[in-house]
Amino acid sequence: MSLGVVLVLGGALLVVSNPPTLTFGWFACAPLSEETYAPLGENPWSSLFPPAAIAGWVSLLVGLLLWAFCAGWLVGRRRRPAD
């Protein structure tokens, strides 16, 4: 149960501390060289979902699943009163 608390709090902290950043803009002048600029291999989703934020969401999800498992296990362990 305490592992679930740690995972949920740690995941929430990672998500809050790594907000998505949008990087776009307009460049008014063309480069002076003959080379063309093409950002090869750049993932457009990486600015919206940084790896630390993804790890935070996964940790949060695993922690909540662990809480749900523990709650179900505790409810299932309750004994019925003797008649």
C-alpha positions as a Markdown table, in Angstrom:
| # | Residue | x | y | z |
|---|---|---|---|---|
| 1 | Met | 0.0 | 0.0 | 0.0 |
| 2 | Ser | 2.8 | 2.4 | 0.8 |
| 3 | Leu | 4.5 | 1.6 | -2.5 |
| 4 | Gly | 1.3 | 2.8 | -4.2 |
| 5 | Val | 1.5 | 6.0 | -2.3 |
| 6 | Val | 5.1 | 6.5 | -3.3 |
| 7 | Leu | 4.3 | 5.8 | -6.9 |
| 8 | Val | 1.3 | 8.1 | -7.1 |
| 9 | Leu | 3.1 | 11.0 | -5.4 |
| 10 | Gly | 6.2 | 10.5 | -7.4 |
| 11 | Gly | 4.3 | 10.3 | -10.6 |
| 12 | Ala | 2.3 | 13.4 | -9.8 |
| 13 | Leu | 5.4 | 15.3 | -9.0 |
| 14 | Leu | 7.0 | 14.3 | -12.3 |
| 15 | Val | 4.0 | 15.3 | -14.3 |
| 16 | Val | 3.6 | 18.6 | -12.5 |
| 17 | Ser | 7.3 | 19.5 | -12.8 |
| 18 | Asn | 7.5 | 18.7 | -16.5 |
| 19 | Pro | 4.8 | 20.6 | -18.2 |
| 20 | Pro | 4.4 | 20.4 | -22.0 |
| 21 | Thr | 6.2 | 23.1 | -24.0 |
| 22 | Leu | 5.3 | 24.1 | -27.4 |
| 23 | Thr | 8.2 | 25.3 | -29.5 |
| 24 | Phe | 7.3 | 26.9 | -32.8 |
| 25 | Gly | 7.8 | 30.3 | -34.3 |
| 26 | Trp | 8.4 | 32.3 | -37.4 |
| 27 | Phe | 11.9 | 33.1 | -38.7 |
| 28 | Ala | 11.9 | 36.2 | -40.9 |
| 29 | Cys | 15.1 | 35.6 | -42.8 |
| 30 | Ala | 16.4 | 32.7 | -44.8 |
| 31 | Pro | 19.8 | 31.3 | -44.0 |
| 32 | Leu | 22.7 | 32.8 | -45.9 |
| 33 | Ser | 24.3 | 29.5 | -46.8 |
| 34 | Glu | 23.2 | 27.2 | -49.6 |
| 35 | Glu | 22.3 | 24.5 | -47.2 |
| 36 | Thr | 18.7 | 23.8 | -46.4 |
| 37 | Tyr | 17.7 | 23.2 | -42.8 |
| 38 | Ala | 15.7 | 20.1 | -42.1 |
| 39 | Pro | 15.4 | 18.8 | -38.5 |
| 40 | Leu | 15.8 | 15.1 | -39.3 |
| 41 | Gly | 14.8 | 12.7 | -36.6 |
| 42 | Glu | 13.0 | 15.3 | -34.5 |
| 43 | Asn | 9.9 | 13.9 | -32.9 |
| 44 | Pro | 7.1 | 16.4 | -32.9 |
| 45 | Trp | 5.5 | 14.7 | -29.9 |
| 46 | Ser | 8.6 | 15.1 | -27.8 |
| 47 | Ser | 7.9 | 18.7 | -26.9 |
| 48 | Leu | 4.3 | 17.8 | -25.8 |
| 49 | Phe | 5.3 | 14.7 | -23.9 |
| 50 | Pro | 8.8 | 14.9 | -22.4 |
| 51 | Pro | 10.2 | 11.5 | -21.3 |
| 52 | Ala | 10.0 | 12.5 | -17.6 |
| 53 | Ala | 6.3 | 13.4 | -17.9 |
| 54 | Ile | 5.6 | 10.0 | -19.6 |
| 55 | Ala | 7.4 | 8.3 | -16.8 |
| 56 | Gly | 5.3 | 10.3 | -14.3 |
| 57 | Trp | 2.0 | 9.2 | -16.0 |
| 58 | Val | 3.1 | 5.6 | -16.1 |
| 59 | Ser | 4.1 | 5.8 | -12.4 |
| 60 | Leu | 0.8 | 7.4 | -11.5 |
| 61 | Leu | -1.1 | 4.7 | -13.4 |
| 62 | Val | 0.8 | 1.8 | -11.8 |
| 63 | Gly | 0.3 | 3.4 | -8.3 |
| 64 | Leu | -3.4 | 3.7 | -8.8 |
| 65 | Leu | -3.7 | 0.1 | -10.1 |
| 66 | Leu | -1.7 | -1.0 | -7.0 |
| 67 | Trp | -4.2 | 0.9 | -4.8 |
| 68 | Ala | -7.1 | -0.7 | -6.6 |
| 69 | Phe | -5.6 | -4.2 | -6.2 |
| 70 | Cys | -5.0 | -3.6 | -2.4 |
| 71 | Ala | -8.5 | -2.3 | -1.9 |
| 72 | Gly | -10.0 | -5.3 | -3.7 |
| 73 | Trp | -7.8 | -7.7 | -1.8 |
| 74 | Leu | -8.7 | -6.1 | 1.6 |
| 75 | Val | -12.5 | -6.2 | 0.7 |
| 76 | Gly | -12.1 | -9.8 | -0.3 |
| 77 | Arg | -10.4 | -10.8 | 2.9 |
| 78 | Arg | -13.2 | -9.7 | 5.1 |
| 79 | Arg | -15.0 | -12.5 | 6.9 |
| 80 | Arg | -18.7 | -12.8 | 7.2 |
| 81 | Pro | -20.0 | -12.8 | 10.7 |
| 82 | Ala | -21.0 | -16.2 | 12.1 |
| 83 | Asp | -24.7 | -16.8 | 12.2 |
